[in-house]
Amino acid sequence: MDPLIVAIDARLMGSRHTGDASYWNGLVRGLAGIDHQARIYLCSNQPRPANVPEDPRLIWTHVPGQGRLWSLWHFPQAAKKLGAQVVHTQYSLSPLVRRGGVTTIHDVSFFIGPEWFQPRDRFLLQRTLPATVRRAARVITVSETSKAEIEHYIPAARGKVRVTPNALGTNITPFAPDEVEARLAHLGVSRPYVLTVGTRWPRKNMGLAIAAARQAGVTCVVTGQPGWGNCRKAP
């Protein structure tokens, strides 16, 4: 039997550890750790990063091009030439993918709280995602809550959504207890405390986390990459 041929948009694999990049890295690592006969082409316009597992079933494939044109044209054309039966992206799926399209949608917060997004991002997501879902053979999401929200805001998703909860990322390295105490002392953080990690965007609602910690009488430590908007003010 011929192997299943899969093409994945792997451009985020060498990027900084945002949630989308961590998801892609975890997915590829998981594919390397299970028994299957698929041939998986990891397509990107970047050089192969060091974190791609050494596995003959995972084939790093350079596809030239940049920006949205890469997603809309270069990637699906490359997938077609490779004979891909499954084409997996996050969010946007090119109209050129006519069968076997799979998209991972983490959430539809751009519908739930459009004010959390900058106008261009909100416009693109709200306008393109419903068409992506209609074209997709399957939609993957991370929780039953996200599934219900996707199906509510995009009715075409009903019957297509599969829930696959996220696993713990490999970029998290635990410290020894004495090192933890030293770092807390250096930062001036005393116990008890809670930690929230995420890019500082309005949709992360870190102000609510700060307010909840304050109400519980504990310190809230906020860390993550810079984003945009006023994310410091607690309600």
C-alpha positions, -999 to +999 in steps of 0.1 A: +000+000+000+013+034-009+020+057+021-003+086+029+013+119+017+008+149+040+020+185+034+022+208+065+028+245+065+058+244+088+070+280+086+065+286+123+087+258+135+118+279+137+101+310+151+099+323+187+078+304+211+043+318+205+014+295+210+010+288+173+047+279+170+046+257+201+016+239+186+033+232+153+065+220+171+045+197+193+025+183+164+056+174+144+073+160+174+042+139+181+042+126+145+078+115+149+069+096+181+041+074+168+039+044+145+027+054+111+037+050+074+028+085+062+053+106+043+051+141+058+065+170+039+073+200+062+070+229+038+086+263+046+103+292+030+129+291+058+160+268+063+154+237+083+155+246+121+174+225+146+143+214+165+129+193+136+131+156+147+155+133+128+129+110+112+130+098+076+092+102+074+096+139+080+109+156+049+119+193+052+109+209+019+119+244+009+091+263-009+101+299-021+078+328-016+067+353+011+037+364+030+001+357+021+010+348-014+031+319+000+000+306+018-024+312-010-003+301-040+032+287-034+024+263-006-007+247-022+011+244-056+040+227-039+016+203-021+000+194-054+033+186-070+042+165-040+010+145-044-003+154-010-036+139+000-037+159+032-028+196+034-026+209+070-025+246+079-034+268+109-065+291+103-063+301+065-066+274+039-060+284+003-089+280-022-065+260-043-067+232-018-097+214-032-096+182-011-079+168+020-076+202+036-072+203+074-070+235+094-063+240+131-083+268+147-074+275+182-103+298+189-126+323+173-120+352+197-120+376+168-157+370+166-163+368+204-144+400+212-135+419+180-122+449+200-093+427+211-078+427+176-062+453+155-085+462+125-065+445+098-062+412+117-098+412+127-110+419+091-088+391+076-098+365+101-135+373+100-137+374+063-114+344+054-121+319+081-157+310+072-146+302+036-116+282+050-140+261+071-163+254+042-134+241+021-118+221+049-124+184+052-116+186+089-111+213+116-089+206+146-093+226+178-080+224+213-111+222+236-148+214+237-154+251+245-135+262+213-154+236+193-188+249+205-178+285+197-164+276+163-197+258+154-217+287+168-200+314+148-192+293+117-221+269+112-203+252+083-180+237+108-206+214+123-197+178+118-161+187+108-145+197+141-123+173+161-109+182+196-073+174+203-061+189+236-027+205+237+002+187+254+029+203+275+055+220+254+091+208+254+104+243+258+095+243+295+124+233+317+118+228+354+142+243+379+156+227+410+138+239+442+168+260+454+171+277+420+134+285+421+137+302+455+168+322+443+149+334+412+118+344+432+140+363+456+158+381+427+125+391+413+111+402+446+082+376+444+070+360+476+047+330+480+019+324+474+018+335+438+002+326+405+019+327+371+004+337+338+023+332+305+013+347+272+019+374+246+005+406+260-025+411+238-059+424+249-076+391+241-054+374+267-074+393+294-044+394+318-062+422+337-088+397+348-060+373+360-044+401+380-078+411+395-086+374+404-052+370+421-057+402+440-091+390+452-075+357+463-048+375+482-019+362+461+007+378+438+001+375+401+033+373+380+028+382+344+053+371+317+054+368+280+063+385+248+053+421+241+021+426+222-001+457+218-027+476+236-030+484+273-027+449+290-016+461+324-047+477+337-068+454+359-106+458+360 
